[in-house]
Amino acid sequence: IFTETVYKYEILANRMRELAYLNAGVRISLTDRREKNEDGSYKGEVFYSENGLSEFVRYIDSNRTPLISEVIHLNTEKFGTPVEVAILYNTDFTENVYSYVNNINTIEGGMHELGFKNAMTKVINDFARKYGQLKADDKNLSGDDVREGICAIVSVKLENAQFESQTKAKLGNSEIRTLVENTVNQKLTEFFEENPSVGKIILEKAILAAKAHEAAKRAREETRRKGFE
């Protein structure tokens, strides 16, 4: 089946590191016995994470300037399905959301990622209205506004995961969307109630993003209008 059977150490190490982050408390050892170091030892590493996704999201986001100092870590289990989420915000304008099912990276997202995004948008808008940053006649912040500068990891473990392709790039279980959405909605709301200063920092960035997106939209419309004159 495989035309080439030469293993690349870096690829294996990256996968072992990822698995250690996704499974807190599990120790994984990687040793390359194909050649020895000068001292006679083999090249190798031990991967271990005590705090799981909290450490993983910091590792992924390490090259960006943090907007909030602490990781928002949500970890629970409902109806026998573990749901774990780690969230950081940085000063950049890009969105980085990574999702996993049974330790598999669903690079095209799926229902679990959709549930997370829906909950994020709702919780931030509810928070904005609670603190008077959005008035009754103001429209809600969009998902793009809320997720600007986010780095987040969503991990779920299912007994009967249904993927939409052979590559397992996208999760299709419709029920997991509601489960993740309700879980994040509840846990993130509780977090903001206990840490309103963190919520206000994120909200301020989202409001600035909304203003920038609106200004860009008006500029495009003005350009199109002038093009028809």
N, C-alpha and C positions, 0 to 999 in steps of 0.2 A: 504493500500500500504506500509506504513512504519511500520516496526516491532518494532522500537524504536522511541519514540517521546520526548526524553530528549535532549534539545538544549544545546550545549556547547558554553559558553560565548566567549571563545577565538576564536573559528571558526567564529562566527558571527562578533566579533570585527575586525578580520583580513579582512573579506570581506567588512565591512563598511569603514574601513580605505582605502582599495584599491579603493572603489567607490568614496571616497572623493578626492583621488589623480587624478583619471581618469576624474573627473568632477569639475574642479576648480571653486571655489566660491559657491559650494553647501554645505550646512551644514547638517550633518546627526547625529542624536542623538540615542544612544543605552542605554536602561535602563533595568536592570534585577530586576524584582519585585518578584522573587521567595523567596528571604530572605533579611532581612534588616541588615545593618551595626550596629555597637554598638551605633552610634548616632541616629539611627532610619531612616537614609537615605538608598536609594537603590544604588546598584552598577551600575555605568554607565559611559559613555564617550561621548564626542561630537567630531566628526571628521570633519575637515574643512581644506582645502588647498587653499591658495590664488594663488599659482603658479603652481598647477597641477603636470604635469609630471616632471618638474624641481625638485620639492621637492621629488617626488616619486623615481626618479633614485638615488638621494642622500641617501634616506632612505634605499633602497635596497643595495647600495654599501658602506654603512657606516662602515663596518668592514674591508674595504680594503684601502690601501694607495693610494691616488689619484695621478694621473700623471699630470692632468690638473686641475686648480683651479675652472674653471667655467663650468657650464653645457651648452652644445650646444643644444639649444632649437629651434626647427623648428615647427611652428604652422601656418597652412594656410588652405584654403578651395578651392577646384577646382571642378567645375561641380557639386556643391552641396554636395560634399563629404569632410567633415573635415578630415584633416590628421595632426597628431601631433607626433613629435618625440623628445625624449630627449636622449642625449648621454654624457656619461662620460668615461674616461679612467683611469685605475689604473695600478699599477706596477706588477700585477700578470700576469700569462700566459694564464688564462682561458678566455673563451668567454661567455658572458651572455646577450642574446637578448630575451626580453619578448614582445609578441605581443598580441594585444587586438582588438576585433571587437565588437562594440556596448556594450562595458564594459565586454565582455566575454573573458576570457583568452584562447587564442588559443595555447595550450601548444605544439601542433605539428606544429605550424607555419602556412604556407600557402602562398598565392600569395602576400599578403601585406608585409610579412617578406622577401620573396624572392626579391621583388622589392627594399626594403631597403638595403639588402646586396649587390645587384648588383650595386646600386648607390654608396654605400660606397667605393666599390672596384674601381670603375671608377674615382670618385672624387679624391681619394688619389693618384692614379696613374697619373692622369692629373696634380695634384699639384706637384708630384715628378719630372715630366718632365719639368714643368714650371720653377722650381728652380734648375734644373740641377742635381738632385740626381739620376735620371735615364737617361742614355744616349740613343741615337737612337737605338743602337744595344742591349741594355739591355732588358731582358724580364720583363713583368709586375709583380708587386707584386700580390700574390694570395689573395683570400678572407680570408683565414686563417691567412695570414701575417697581413693584414689590421685590422682584428678584434681581434687580440691578446690583451687581457687586456681591452676589451670593456665591458661596461655595458650600454645597450640601451633599450628603451621602444618605441614601435611603436603602435599607437592607431589610428584606423580609425572607422568612423561611416557610415554605409551603410543602404539604405532603403531595399534592396533586397539581404541580405547576403546569400550566398550559401555555406553550410558547407559540408564536405566530409563524415561526420559520424553523428550519433545521438548525440554523446557527444559534438559536436561542437568544436572539438579539432583542426581542420584544415580548413582554408578558401579556397574555390575553385574558387571564382570570378576571372577569368583571366584578366579582364579589370583593376582590382585594382592594379595588378602588375605594369603595365605601368604607371598608375597614381602616385603611390607612388614613383616609380623609377624616374620619371621626376621631381616630387616635391622635393625629397631629393637631386637630382642632382643639381637642380637650387639653392635651399636654402643653401645647404652645401657649394657649390662653392662660393656663395656670402659671407658666413660666413668666409671662409678661406681667401678671398680677403681682408676682413676687419680686420681679426685677423691672419695674417700669422705666428706669433710666436706660436700660438696654433697648427696650421697645421704642423709646423716643428717639434714640440715635438711628435705629433702622428706619423708623417712620420718616424722620427728617430727610434721609437719603432718598427714600421712595417718593416723597413729595417733590424734591428737586428733580428727580428723574422724570416725574410726570410733567413738570413745567418745561423741561428740556424737550421731551417728546412732543408736547403740544406746540412748542415754538417751531420745531423742525417740520411738523405737519403743516402749520400755517405757511411756512416758507415754501414748501413744495406746492401747496395750493396756489400761492401767489405766482410762483414760477410758471405753473401750468396756465393760469389765467392770462398772464402776459403773453404766453405763447399763442393764445387764440385771438389776441387783439390785432 
